[in-house]
């Protein structure tokens, strides 16, 4: 085993393609420092999950840093529970790491300096002494720590900076964002949202509440003028390039050596990588020139040079395909051919028409892990599958109701979602083997159940789809009878969403083609 690994744990999203971007970029920046043997990102709503990412490291110690702005539900309950399940999965195996949790990044005192630096860069030539600084938080009655983190930074900013005024604003509690002009007297107001990533709140809702845009689709000016005063609005503070340094400070406080020189990292756990490469090479040794299919990916070549492309482009001449850069491949495969965000890793919507030629084994494994995170490790370890009812039973908050999904509803939901997934579903409804339909029975023309790529437990997208279906049924929602191609695949609340339509077809309430 190696010495130390870093896991940056964040929320992620099925709907917002930029939710995971800061986490991935900060992980890349720390990876370049070379002080950890493995650097991984893990997500609640994307892949790899908190539970599965534990399989991807083989270090004695893995430091888990929550990329959240405050302590609360996810930091205090979800992360320990899910990572604990991951440790149970590998208990007693040589890859079992010791997990060391740090406090969240957003509460670190150094984040105060990040907020101040962001405001100063935003204001440019405007003198700090003439400007107000507003720190915006979400705020919620359910989690008082959310506001507490903002107020802690405001107090530190008041004592450590020369801004004319410093104060807090919130979306869901007083003082509200819409009261910014009443809260501050300065003619110049820098507004920095204490959020990890940019999304609907930071790009649309807060600018509207500030009055700097009437049309969310057109963006907002910087500065924006409201009643003769200028509002300088920043993007989410979690996107700042100084955040990796705060992450490193958190892990250093927890005992990590951030000054060491680690060996060159691999994207896949070494023993699993070796088993997978041997599996690839056996096809060539057995005279099979067609290569290996891995989900919707086709791998050809040998240990000297591999090629990766979409299975749909198997017979295409290389010259007709666009050559992609392995370093930017991860971002490329997050969207489909139409530019829509792919809401879960296995969705059969990978873009086509590209090729990654002449890859060495390290580059190949990195590309495969970018498309299907943690899949090679799960394939190599072949762990016991986790039934839906076990996953549903540990859901809390707004997802607690998914355990109420009936067997018939679950089977139709599985047909709708798993029938459009490149993975081989290995789990059933219950541990006693209550059987769900194989992909060959779902009517999906792309799925014959023969893929090597395993799905060991229900993914977070399926859980989210279960919640939306229960809410729609209980509310008696009026649903349309067609799929709107403009609706993002991850926008499950929209009745025209493709998975809502696929579910209604599985239920026999819709007969028009998808």
Order of alpha helices (4+ residues) and beta strands (2+ residues): beta-alpha-beta-alpha-beta-alpha-beta-alpha-beta-alpha-beta-alpha-beta-alpha-beta-beta-alpha-alpha-beta-beta-beta-beta-alpha-beta-alpha-alpha-alpha-alpha-beta-beta-alpha-alpha
